[in-house]
Amino acid sequence: MPENTAGNTPENTPKTTSAAPTDVSVLGLGLMGSALAATLLSAGHRLTVWNRTAAKTGPLTAQGALPAASPAEAVAASPLVIVCLSTNDNVTEALAGLDLTGKTLVNLTNGTPEQARSISGWATKAGAAYVDGGIMAVPQMIGSPAAYVLYSGDEEAYEAHRPTLAAFGGTRWVGTEPGRAALHDLALLTGMYGMFLGVAQAFALIRSESVPATEFAGPLQEWITAMLGAVPDLATAIDTEQHLTDVSNLAMNREVLPNFTDTFRAQGVDPGFFLLLAPLLDRAVEEGHGADGLSRLVMMLKQ
């Protein structure tokens, strides 16, 4: 199966009803774990659940899930074990010393690529097929067309359980390297946080003169949506290393940057983001890249 990038169309539609009922165990019943478990129940799967705080199993057992008294009991109950805990340290702690022979372990805990690689190695030695995942949704989106999950690791195990995993939303395979899903996950979230930081700064600036945020939200959304259309062209420039632009080059951006920092300070608002951008623009221009576009900043970010 060819490796896809996170930008590809999901391979499955959410809430697939064609998946045969199967035994699944879910470890971790926080907001996300509970949403995953409830969706599996709705899809007709036989579910065993475990949580460190046993009371959290109550709503799910009321819907037909079987509570497990320990991680070992939950793992023993099903061939497919889905883990969604607070941290990957919790994952290794919960599963330490357990017999995972013949199990498929799907780890949907947010973590780093290095952690995914480490857990993959450990899980493989313990007899499991390991699939790492990155959930691109909030709990309320699970099972809806808007949700999708990135997967990497053991491709055979992923393919075997893909119909079951499709209950959560779209499935996107990003490669056999175990850390690839976490890498895509964190990169996508980086773009999200960057957007929200810019939105927060924009609202703070407009509110400095008591302009209602609701009045400004429409124009801000329209502008951001229009600018997102440049993402594919930026990607092409990065991959081809052709950064020259006839739009808004780095030298021009460097010249106008004080307009932002001065205005934010004058309006009593922290200039935050622009103070991080300034050194990058300075370096780029000083190194002779003033005629390049914003895609050049990707190169400047490499340590």
Helices and strands as residue ranges (DSSP letters): E 23-27, H 31-42, E 46-50, G 54-57, H 58-61, E 66-67, H 71-77, E 80-83, H 88-95, E 104-107, H 113-125, E 129-136, G 139-141, E 148-153, H 155-165, G 166-168, E 170-173, H 180-207, H 213-228, H 231-240, H 250-266, H 273-286, H 296-301
